[in-house]
Amino acid sequence: MSRIVEAYIGEYASGKSECAINRALELARLRREEVLSRVRKALEYRQALEVRGGKLEVGNLEGIRLANSPRRFHTSNLLSPTSKNRRFRVASGVTLVDLDVVEPFWTLRPLKKEIEAKGITVIAWDREDAEGLGEAGTVLKPAARWALARQGDVILDVGYGVGGARVLEIIEGYPENADLRVFAVINASRPMTATVQDIVDHVHNLGRVDGLVNNTHLGEETDSTVVQEGAKLVTAAARVLNIPVVATAAVDRVAALIGPRDCEGNPVRPLRRFMPRGFW
Amino acid sequence: MGEGPITEEKRMFMTGNETVAWAALAAGAEIMYGYPITPQNEIMHYWTRLAPKHGRLFLQTEDELSAGFTTVGGVLGGRRAFTATAGPGNVLMQEPVSMAEMMRLPIVIVVMQRGGPSTATVIYSQQEVTLTTLGGNGEGFRIVYSPSTNQELFDYTIKAFNTAWRYRFPTFVLADGYQAKLREPLTIYDPAARGIKMVPTEAYTGRPGTPGIDRPPGQYRNTYNTEEELYEVILGLAAEYEKMAAEVAEYQSFGTEDATVVVVAHGVVARAAKDAVEKLRKEGLKVGYFRPVTLRPLPLAELRAVAGSAQKLLIAESAYGQLARLVKEAIYGTKTEIVPLYKPGLGVTSEEIYARAREIVA
């Protein structure tokens, strides 16, 4: 899997953060599976060497980042990024960036440690960072400004609607970064993006958009009909805009009802809800 | 179905601030005057996005003092006008609100409470209760609704315009920063489609005819020359306010009939209180729930009845006793014990209310 760099933008409260967090987790899982696959191959190689009386060299494990000694791991310990034994944790190589210069201190703050525990590097302000800044703390974290220069996958959660989307312009490496894809998250249950024309107008206001994510929902009241109706509207808008619908996002229980593709043939990404524990 | 901005009743997923803008639009508000302050900014943002599409107006003033006074001006000109603010902005608006009290001007003010005193936090609190109910240099002749859900923000914003124009007292919708940003589904509707008739507006000034001959003169004053004159005016205002109070006051309650402990909370904290009391009652504990929907005027008779029968009132609020102060005055003379759960500037969870109520229930 090649390097993934995605920015999630969209209307205020469209569900960008939920989509971004879940995408980062999905990538972390996929990357971990890649690593595991390589580890298993290396172990098989070691066993083969041992059978032949050969000597294991660290070079055999090239490409596998382990927290500590490569000689003390076992594949079963690598199945969970939250393995109790820290030395067996595998870094996923995925970075999640909270890019909100309007409301920089609260959105992901309560979730930061939980997400980090899942093997993801999170670039977001901590409470300690906000100490003393007050309301004037509308600042971009330096690490966020240089996020595109990081190795591995990078997911940008770009907060605060149309205004917030402009923050991309001050990120180093934007727009020339060849890997970057900018996706607009659309919830057609929101009145500002409830029709095809509204969605088209909204996306035009956002600036660069390379694809749409249908994230149509009604919170706890979401059912498959709501999501599928959204898929029709978002797909129709995407045709007008001549860009793809990269996914339909839906909470796990609804995603399970819909299956791997929505009624328009778009891939379905199951969402685990994190934001109810965020601030907003 | 209607011809207004909302053509059909529909479930929508919105933030609280967005909900207020849509509600004002649905209520036929003609103009918003405003000055930016977090956490109410998106009311202005959404209003300014929506207003041009529906022939409505917006004026950004230089500060909240001007936002309040221009709203007064709009109402004097017969416009269904409103403003929105928070925290220090609410402090500045008390002067125009006092003028509206004195002149009986139906201005509507939406407040999204933030932390205080002073600039404090931009996030959340319930620390503007005293200011909003009794601010200004007068007697607090205003109406204050305290909604707790996005649906109520929609319903009570519409209602605020009608209450204001029906009774001619300034009317607040007092929410908070959490509600401002809260995302949840609600049903938006055209009031007319639900049989809600908007009270017609009328200009205070520039009416046809000769004052004193064709019609009574319009003397809208906030200045009086003598103490005696002012005294008569204030007593008149008080009498009209008290006459209206019972009609306007609203509350919600359950489980209070047999309760030894009643949890009293308003706004977003009332959601936590409701959940906690439901859980406690399922466990067979005699705990009740009382939520004043109007903080000014309070539902006095109902609150006194609850206080008269319960042994303890557990008052939960994100302030240091501002709701409690109102409740204590209302229930003066009863022997109910007040148990505080004050978290100024912090959210109050249902778990906290549950635990405290469980500790004190007999």
HADDOCK unambig.tbl for C-alpha pairs under 7 A between the chains (distance, minus, plus):
assign (segid A and resid 135 and name CA) (segid B and resid 122 and name CA) 6.67 0.50 0.50
assign (segid A and resid 189 and name CA) (segid B and resid 12 and name CA) 5.16 0.50 0.50
assign (segid A and resid 189 and name CA) (segid B and resid 13 and name CA) 5.57 0.50 0.50
assign (segid A and resid 190 and name CA) (segid B and resid 12 and name CA) 5.61 0.50 0.50
assign (segid A and resid 190 and name CA) (segid B and resid 13 and name CA) 5.14 0.50 0.50
assign (segid A and resid 190 and name CA) (segid B and resid 14 and name CA) 6.09 0.50 0.50
assign (segid A and resid 191 and name CA) (segid B and resid 12 and name CA) 6.64 0.50 0.50
assign (segid A and resid 218 and name CA) (segid B and resid 12 and name CA) 6.80 0.50 0.50
assign (segid A and resid 218 and name CA) (segid B and resid 13 and name CA) 5.42 0.50 0.50
assign (segid A and resid 218 and name CA) (segid B and resid 185 and name CA) 5.57 0.50 0.50
assign (segid A and resid 219 and name CA) (segid B and resid 184 and name CA) 6.02 0.50 0.50
assign (segid A and resid 219 and name CA) (segid B and resid 185 and name CA) 6.45 0.50 0.50
assign (segid A and resid 280 and name CA) (segid B and resid 181 and name CA) 5.79 0.50 0.50
assign (segid A and resid 280 and name CA) (segid B and resid 182 and name CA) 6.29 0.50 0.50
